[in-house]
Amino acid sequence: MEKTKVLHIVGALNLGGAETMIMNIFRNIDRSRFQFDFYLSGNSGGFYEEEVLQLGGRIFNVGRRKKHPVNYCTELFKLIRKEKYDAVQIHATDAMDGLPAFISWLAGSKKICLFSHNTRGQSMQSQKIMRAMFMPFVTHPQACSDMAAEWMFGKRANEAEIIPLPINCDLCVYDQEFREKERLRLGLTDKKIVGHIGRFQTQKNHDQLIDIFAELMRKDPEYRLILIGVGDLEESIHKKVENLGIEEYVLFMGQVDKACRMLSIFDVFLLPSLYEGFPTVLLEAQANGLESVVSNTITPSIKLTNLVHFVDLDDSASYWADQLIEHTCERHDTEEFNTVISKDYSAPNVAAKFSSIYLGE
């Protein structure tokens, strides 16, 4: 039986929300029925590239779209015409990412899916122009939340299918043994740990995050901060931490495989993002039974349990610190929370959803 061929169009295969979603689908979809290929426009050697190849995927990387837009479009057109994909799946943060939808249409694609991962990006004026140019070529509008659908598709938002982001619920289960061993290894056995997982980019608002933690240290010096992730702003955040004189209290861990396991060593999670689509890390934190203090710019639909606490970005660092102190506590009935999350967000269930879309069922 011939496999259903799907081309995923994404920037790179590094650790990140969109990439992790793709991999959770790829790991759990019936690979005897599907061939997944990946068209990239970022740096090669991404975190997930080796696993993609091991799972039978193929990778086509033509370099950065912004630097070589003509080559990007030409090679994409040629690839789609040659491979005759049954579906093209575009992963987008703003409407400019809809350009491949137009190229796919020119190349003869009949099923063009575009998944909106974000709620903000470029200026609204640019967004409206790009939306009008490219979104008409999308046959299957998709989004991680109502807010993400509105941002990407505008008047077509009500046509978008809201699809839950998949997580590996088994990896998110609270692990007391791992907590004790890892905290001992890090020399943090008796400390209160604030955790954050996210790329070092403007969206994640690390600058304000560090201000909040510095204020928290003034209130209670027994706290420590663990930052997991990499990105363009990592060096500047390092310098800010040094300038504030709190470098011995902040641990930069870089990229961590199966980062959601680290949730078990945290005592509270902090996410003061400027904007988000539907942050899977907050699903994982809830599945782990971990309390989270987050910005009120994040969609309220992320709150599936009473473990998520919204704070206004305009509130003082002192108030944010007080909220972290208030919500630092022992784990709740984690099995109950994991069950709630796994009902709709388990990777096998979401993979089955995408399978139906690609097969036209």
KADA-V421929 format. One record per pair of residues at least 6 apart in sequence whose C-alpha atoms are under 6 Angstrom apart, sorted by the first residue. I is the first residue (numbers start at 1). GAP is how many residues later the second one is. Records with the same first field share a line. If there is no record, write none. Layout:
I: GAP / GAP
//
This chain:
3: 30 / 31 / 32
4: 30
5: 29 / 30 / 80 / 81
6: 30 / 79 / 81 / 82
7: 29 / 30 / 31 / 81 / 82
8: 30 / 81 / 82
9: 29 / 30 / 81
10: 30 / 81
11: 29 / 30 / 31
12: 28 / 30
13: 6 / 33 / 35
14: 32 / 33
21: 145
24: 323
25: 326
28: 320 / 323
29: 322
36: 21
37: 20 / 21 / 22
38: 21
39: 21 / 22
40: 21
41: 20 / 21 / 22 / 23 / 24
42: 21 / 22
65: 7
77: 26 / 30
81: 26
87: 24
88: 24 / 25
89: 24 / 25
90: 24
91: 24
92: 23 / 24 / 25
93: 23 / 24 / 25
94: 27
95: 32 / 35 / 36 / 57
96: 34
98: 36
99: 35
101: 36 / 37
102: 32 / 35
112: 26 / 27
113: 27 / 28
114: 27 / 28
115: 27 / 28
116: 27 / 32
117: 27 / 160
118: 30 / 158 / 159
119: 28 / 29 / 32 / 157 / 158
141: 19
142: 18 / 19 / 20
143: 6 / 19
144: 18 / 19 / 20 / 134
145: 17
148: 129
149: 8
150: 7
164: 181
166: 179 / 180 / 181 / 184
167: 179 / 180
168: 179
172: 88 / 89 / 112 / 115 / 116
173: 115
174: 90 / 114
175: 89
179: 85 / 86
183: 6
191: 31 / 32
192: 31
193: 30 / 31 / 32 / 73 / 74
194: 31 / 72 / 74 / 75
195: 30 / 31 / 71 / 74
196: 31 / 73 / 74
197: 31
198: 31
199: 30 / 31 / 32
200: 30 / 31 / 33 / 34
201: 32
203: 70 / 71
204: 69
205: 68
212: 105 / 109
215: 103
216: 105
224: 25
225: 25
226: 25
227: 25
228: 25 / 26
229: 25 / 26
230: 24
241: 6
267: 61
268: 23 / 24 / 60
269: 23
270: 22 / 23 / 24
271: 23
272: 22 / 23
275: 22
276: 22
287: 50 / 51 / 54
288: 46
289: 42 / 43 / 45
291: 16
292: 16
293: 16
294: 16
295: 15 / 16 / 17 / 18
296: 14 / 15 / 16
//
